[in-house]
Amino acid sequence: MTEAQFPGPAWQDFERDWQAFEQAHVWHPYAPMFGADAPYPVASAEGVRLKLEDGRELIDGMASWWSVIHGYNHPRLNQALSDQMQQMSHVMFGGLTHKPAAGLAARLIDLTPEPLKHVFFCDSGSVAAEVAIKMALQFWQAQARPEKHRLLTIRHGYHGDTFGAMAVCDPVSGMHHMFSAVLPKHLFAEAPTAKVDADWNESQIADFSRLIKTHAHEIAAVILEPIVQGAGGMRIYCPEFLRQVRGLCDAHDVLLICDEIATGFGRTGRMFACEHAGISPDVMCLGKALTGGVMSMAATLATSKVCEGIHADGKGVLMHGPTFMANPLACAVASASIDLLLESDWQKRVLAIESQLKDELIPCAALPQVADVRVIGAIGVVEMVEAVDVAEMQERFVDRGVWLRPFGKLVYIMPPYVIEPDELSQLTTAMCDMAKRR
Ligand SMILES: Cc1ncc(COP(=O)(O)O)c(C=O)c1O
């Protein structure tokens, strides 16, 4: 578009200085419209490197919020998109269907633990969590038990930014407490502190157990992130907690929703984090790495028991239907991403990343300014004693040629699985040096 074709004042500002224009008019995540720190403009991305407009290259330790597991600009994923584009980029999913959706559903059903058998495609992780919650509510309504409409979760969780999802994020330390007056009131149990089964004792589950026993008559489902709690604090907890939660849900007639949006597709060293505990949920949310980070897509999977339960009202109509549901491009690239993952030696790679992260980050734990260091799979976290100055730290990271985005007290890394050991070392060295400087 040229100025002659589009002679509006905004366009003129854009042509004069697109970065200044963008900063004045476009919101960024969790940021003010005015006075936010200038974001770094990216021109392109390739493999594990982001290329900035000014020519600098950054090794990416964030995998674009944990989604880009195969690296950027992957030829296989690009090919899948371009092949699908020749057929159709999008058609509505109401009354129509297509092979890319069916093919992706088949892959997901085979990949996820038994007995998840039914797939709802949607467009983001938050919406996948909303759909999971709706499934649970509709399940109990169809059983003529509408009083079972509350959710039980654990503290420090994060499930997204939409209202249903916000209502099960940590109400105190989470980022949504400003909305608490308008959110439904759910139940929050203390999160476990034991990171490994060796540290397990019954006190870890006591609060959860008390809440589920006392409120089972009004609880539709438990929702939690299995093994790793992400944006609510980057916490790792022991598999035994999850096993006990599964047992308590069964004993008290409560559904279990596992939000694997951050943990799914190998991030913790298992294909899905609930495999660490050998359990399977009634409903599972997937997103982020589902498309290899190429497109926005998420999915909510349910067991036949859940679907049949929803059908007990005689209709079984699940009341959700986004415009871009099962977008064919997203389905095609998600299938290609899963195939790529399965053909790769992903587990070896993730375990190698885990062992390198342990070797290179754990020494930071000795620093007085570091509260904790934790590693699982391709996730490494350095928790500082004090909150960090994100903008300042980010500038230093960028000067060193690495991309990491800390939050609160947490300086963490979740790189693409294809990262090479020397690239990973550059990231961990930058993290440790930052920790030492503080
Ligand atoms: C566990 C979990 N659930 C849900 C979400 C929300 O996903 P989205 O940002 O795609 O809406 C996230 C995002 O960080 C997440 O980590």
The ligand as an SDF file (V2000), in Angstrom:
LIG
                    3D

 16 16  0  0  0  0  0  0  0  0999 V2000
   -0.8680  -23.5950   31.3800 C   0  0  0  0  0  0  0  0  0  0  0  0
   -1.4310  -22.5260   30.4910 C   0  0  0  0  0  0  0  0  0  0  0  0
   -2.7500  -22.5160   30.2410 N   0  0  0  0  0  0  0  0  0  0  0  0
   -3.2980  -21.5940   29.4360 C   0  0  0  0  0  0  0  0  0  0  0  0
   -2.5310  -20.6120   28.8490 C   0  0  0  0  0  0  0  0  0  0  0  0
   -3.1750  -19.5690   27.9600 C   0  0  0  0  0  0  0  0  0  0  0  0
   -2.8160  -19.7880   26.6420 O   0  0  0  0  0  0  0  0  0  0  0  0
   -2.9680  -18.6120   25.5690 P   0  0  0  0  0  0  0  0  0  0  0  0
   -1.9600  -17.5790   25.9190 O   0  0  0  0  0  0  0  0  0  0  0  0
   -2.6960  -19.3000   24.2610 O   0  0  0  0  0  0  0  0  0  0  0  0
   -4.3740  -18.1140   25.6570 O   0  0  0  0  0  0  0  0  0  0  0  0
   -1.1570  -20.5850   29.0960 C   0  0  0  0  0  0  0  0  0  0  0  0
   -0.2980  -19.5290   28.5200 C   0  0  0  0  0  0  0  0  0  0  0  0
    0.7700  -19.2190   28.9790 O   0  0  0  0  0  0  0  0  0  0  0  0
   -0.5850  -21.5680   29.9380 C   0  0  0  0  0  0  0  0  0  0  0  0
    0.7270  -21.5860   30.2200 O   0  0  0  0  0  0  0  0  0  0  0  0
  1  2  1  0
  2  3  1  0
  2 15  2  0
  3  4  2  0
  4  5  1  0
  5  6  1  0
  5 12  2  0
  6  7  1  0
  7  8  1  0
  8  9  2  0
  8 10  1  0
  8 11  1  0
 12 13  1  0
 12 15  1  0
 13 14  2  0
 15 16  1  0
M  END
$$$$
